[in-house]
Each structure stands twice: as structure tokens, then as C-alpha cells.
Amino acid sequence: MFANFLQLISRRPPPGYEQEFIRSVNISHRTPRSRRMQWLLLTGWILIAAKSWLIIWAVEHYHVPVNPFWVIAPTVIFAAVCTLVYFLWP
């Protein structure tokens, strides 16, 4: 701990710094997608669709003075972000 603190104060790079630096990373193949995770995402989207329908029905049936899309929109946006991250992330 004190050795690293002294190097920070003296502004000298540690010995062997140039040899330990990573210059590049090569990825030869993408990892295959998990079928279980894809089914989980599909199940989640089906549940989101059911929830959206239930919220629209409840707001109309009970005459709640709220636009149902204030409840539905955040759910769909966050689910879309999670789905995009899963499919577009390497």
C-alpha cells in the first residue's frame, strides 16, 4: 500500500508498466445465446402485454382519471432496453 502511495506521489510509473499494459483484445467468436434466457424474455413480454391489457381494462372499468399509458410506458421502455442490451451486447 505504501509503495503504491509513494509511486503516486513521485509520479513515476511502476517498473514493468509498459510490459504489463494490454494493447489489444481480439474476440474470435460471440458466445451463443441462452435458450432459457430467450424463453424468459418472451415470457416477460407476454406478462407485460397481459399487464398492459389489465391496466387499460381497470382504468376504463373503474373510471380512474389517469391515462393508463403513464403506467404502461415505463414498463415497456425498461423491458425494451433490457431486451436490446441482451441481444446487442457482444
Buried (B, 14 or more C-beta within 10 A) or exposed (E): EEEEEEBEEEEEEEEEEEEEEEEEEEEEEEEEEEEEEEEEBEEEBEEBEEBBEEBBEEBEEEEEEEEBEEBBEEBBEEBEEEBEEBEEEE
